[in-house]
């Protein structure tokens, strides 16, 4: 292990830098959720038309995560990360300059290429660089970076977009990514590829029904969440009738609650992982059903957002930990599949929310999202009863 030859301080600095990178990648994936109205106005388009950008991004990540991971499986990881950041930064400059919606979509495709590889290798790298016996804490830091993207990145990106234009938001993300890349260059050692897996790993993983069931669960529950979440900003302003500032606050609460969910899971996840995940899915189902009934009350929307954000972080972190536990011999392949399937859910949810907004009513996004949420709840109960031990995270030794 690389971290055996360095101080704990340096090891933690490396993990923290990876967590910052996770923050940046998640911020840029989700920040369009808070900018849909501004982007639509600048290109004189309807919000659901612009919302298709979310589906395009997510499905490109889904399609390319595994192929790109396999193509880069032999590349030294430090060099690979720096190359990914270079592509990421250039693509954000193009987003800033985008003179048409088509050019903006092309720039987002470039970012999606980098995203596809980044999330397939990040969890395993965090484990490798963590101090001895601190793997769970390292993964928790990555999860915290993910949560902070929602609590700080998305709302801050929305505020910057409101005051300086949405283009400035993308430029700022690229600038922060440049600084992070310099830190990676300075801090990271040479990291030969380890346990990345190959095409030979796929038949092996395919013979693990518990793992396949987790993947199906990921796709269904993420679809449910993003059916409504993708259109939270216009829902708050157009259906609930609240201000743009309140939409920012609601996104802030949703993201901040994710940090609470991360803490809860880090305390209870080892003993009660299955119960926590199923309970969190039930909470998401309740929040989706209550979205429209709560729309008349600002306080109800805030309380609902708090539980919704906590639950989604527990689900995402819990299913990621289970995936790693079920595929220790091919972590990169397993996480590439996880990232790809997660993004299938994002794209499917954004597309479903788009169709509901166009052909039904934006007021119905919660009710429609509740349908796959109910399916996910039933599936989770079945899966965790069928494999009650195999899906629990094993305590570190």
C-alpha positions, -999 to 999 in steps of 0.1 A, spaced: 0 0 0 13 34 -10 4 50 23 26 27 44 57 48 34 43 82 42 30 100 73 -6 98 82 -8 136 76 3 132 40 -20 102 35 -50 122 48 -40 152 26 -42 129 -4 -76 115 5 -89 151 12 -77 162 -22 -96 133 -37 -127 144 -17 -123 179 -31 -121 164 -66 -153 144 -59 -169 177 -48 -160 194 -80 -172 165 -103 -205 162 -84 -210 200 -84 -207 202 -122 -230 172 -127 -258 187 -106 -254 224 -109 -275 226 -141 -304 216 -118 -302 251 -103 -296 269 -136 -322 254 -158 -344 286 -159 -314 309 -166 -300 286 -194 -334 283 -210 -339 321 -209 -305 328 -225 -311 304 -254 -348 313 -256 -359 277 -250 -384 259 -227 -371 245 -194 -379 209 -203 -359 212 -235 -329 224 -216 -335 197 -190 -326 171 -217 -290 182 -211 -292 163 -178 -303 131 -195 -277 134 -222 -249 139 -197 -260 111 -174 -265 85 -202 -231 93 -217 -215 86 -184 -236 54 -181 -226 42 -215 -189 50 -212 -181 42 -176 -172 6 -181 -156 8 -216 -135 38 -206 -125 21 -174 -114 -10 -193 -95 11 -219 -76 29 -191 -72 -1 -168 -34 -3 -173 -27 34 -171 -8 47 -140 -35 64 -119 -17 97 -111 -12 103 -148 -48 93 -156 -63 116 -130 -43 146 -143 -54 138 -178 -90 137 -167 -87 170 -150 -72 186 -181 -101 174 -202 -125 186 -175 -110 221 -174 -110 226 -211 -146 215 -214 -156 240 -188 -139 268 -207 -160 257 -237 -192 258 -215 -183 294 -205 -179 303 -242 -208 283 -255 -225 304 -283 -253 280 -287 -271 253 -268 -256 227 -291 -221 239 -281 -230 238 -245 -242 202 -249 -209 193 -266 -189 208 -237 -210 188 -213 -202 157 -233 -165 164 -227 -171 167 -190 -191 135 -190 -161 116 -206 -139 127 -177 -167 119 -152 -171 84 -166 -135 74 -157 -131 95 -125 -159 78 -106 -149 43 -116 -115 47 -99 -120 72 -71 -133 49 -43 -106 23 -48 -79 50 -49 -93 65 -16 -90 31 0 -54 27 -13 -42 61 -1 -60 61 33 -39 55 65 -39 19 76 -72 8 92 -90 40 80 -107 27 48 -142 34 60 -133 69 70 -117 76 37 -148 65 19 -168 87 42 -147 117 32 -154 110 -4 -191 108 5 -187 141 24 -172 157 -7 -203 144 -26 -226 158 0 -209 192 0 -214 194 -37 -251 195 -29 -249 218 1 -223 242 -12 -215 235 -48 -250 235 -63 -265 264 -43 -233 285 -47 -233 278 -84 -269 289 -86 -261 321 -67 -231 329 -89 -254 322 -119 -281 345 -107 -257 374 -101 -230 369 -127 -247 346 -153 -247 309 -156 -216 310 -178 -195 323 -149 -206 294 -128 -190 269 -153 -159 291 -156 -156 292 -118 -158 254 -116 -131 251 -142 -109 274 -122 -113 255 -89 -106 223 -109 -73 238 -121 -62 245 -86 -71 210 -75 -52 195 -104 -20 214 -92 -26 199 -58 -29 164 -73 3 169 -92 21 179 -60 6 154 -35 0 121 -54 27 95 -57 30 72 -87 -1 49 -85 2 17 -106 -32 2 -115 -42 -24 -90 -72 -48 -88 -89 -28 -117 -103 -59 -132 -108 -66 -169 -134 -80 -193 -128 -113 -177 -142 -99 -145 -177 -93 -161 -188 -130 -162 -175 -134 -127 -195 -104 -114 -225 -115 -134 -226 -148 -114 -232 -128 -82 -270 -124 -79 -267 -102 -48 -245 -77 -67 -268 -77 -97 -298 -71 -74 -280 -41 -59 -274 -27 -94 -311 -30 -102 -320 -14 -69 -296 15 -77 -312 21 -111 -348 21 -98 -343 42 -67 -322 68 -85 -348 71 -113 -374 78 -86 -353 105 -70 -343 123 -101 -378 123 -116 -386 150 -91 -352 164 -81 -342 173 -117 -371 198 -118 -371 210 -81 -361 246 -91 -389 252 -116 -413 233 -94 -406 256 -64 -410 288 -85 -438 278 -110 -459 253 -90 -453 264 -54 -451 300 -63 -420 308 -42 -391 330 -51 -358 321 -67 -341 327 -34 -364 301 -17 -355 276 -45 -318 282 -36 -326 276 1 -344 244 -6 -315 231 -27 -292 241 2 -312 221 27 -314 191 5 -276 191 1 -268 199 37 -290 171 49 -268 147 29 -240 154 54 -263 144 83 -271 112 63 -234 105 59 -228 108 96 -257 86 104 -245 59 81 -209 60 93 -222 54 129 -248 27 121 -239 13 87 -218 -17 98 -246 -32 120 -277 -20 103 -268 -13 66 -298 -31 51 -323 -16 75 -309 18 70 -311 16 32 -347 2 32 -358 28 57 -342 56 36 -361 44 5 -393 45 25 -385 81 35 -378 91 -2 -412 75 -12 -430 95 15 -412 127 4 -422 123 -32 -458 117 -23 -458 148 -1 -440 171 -26 -471 186 -41 -493 186 -9 -464 204 8 -461 230 -19 -484 255 -2 -461 257 29 -425 269 29 -418 253 62 -432 219 51 -411 220 20 -380 227 41 -387 199 65 -394 175 37 -362 185 20 -343 177 52 -355 141 53 -352 137 16 -316 147 15 -306 126 45 -323 96 30 -307 99 -5 -272 101 10 -278 70 31 -290 51 0 -261 62 -22 -235 55 4 -250 23 16 -253 8 -19 -218 19 -28 -203 2 3 -223 -30 -5 -210 -29 -41 -174 -27 -29 -179 -55 -3 -194 -78 -30 -166 -72 -55 -133 -69 -37 -115 -87 -65 -126 -62 -92 -133 -29 -75 -128 -6 -105 -150 -27 -128 -177 -30 -101 -176 8 -94 -176 16 -131 -208 -5 -134 -222 12 -103 -214 47 -117 -229 38 -150 -261 23 -136 -264 53 -112 -263 76 -142 -288 55 -161 -311 62 -132 -302 100 -133 -309 101 -170 -341 80 -168 -354 102 -139 -346 135 -157 -362 122 -189 -393 110 -170 -396 143 -152 -392 160 -186 -421 140 -201 -443 147 -171 -436 184 -173 -443 185 -210 -473 162 -213 -489 162 -178 -480 188 -152 -449 198 -133 -471 194 -102 -472 157 -108 -434 150 -108 -435 138 -71 -464 114 -77 -448 99 -108 -415 95 -91 -432 77 -62 -440 48 -85 -404 36 -90 -397 45 -54 -424 20 -43 -409 -6 -65 -375 1 -50 -388 -3 -15 -403 -37 -23 -372 -48 -41 -349 -37 -12 -370 -58 13 -368 -88 -10 -331 -85 -17 -320 -79 19 -341 -108 31 -327 -131 4 -291 -122 12 -291 -109 48 -255 -115 56 -237 -111 23 -249 -75 19 -236 -62 52 -203 -44 53 -177 -65 70 -159 -47 99 -123 -38 92 -95 -57 109 
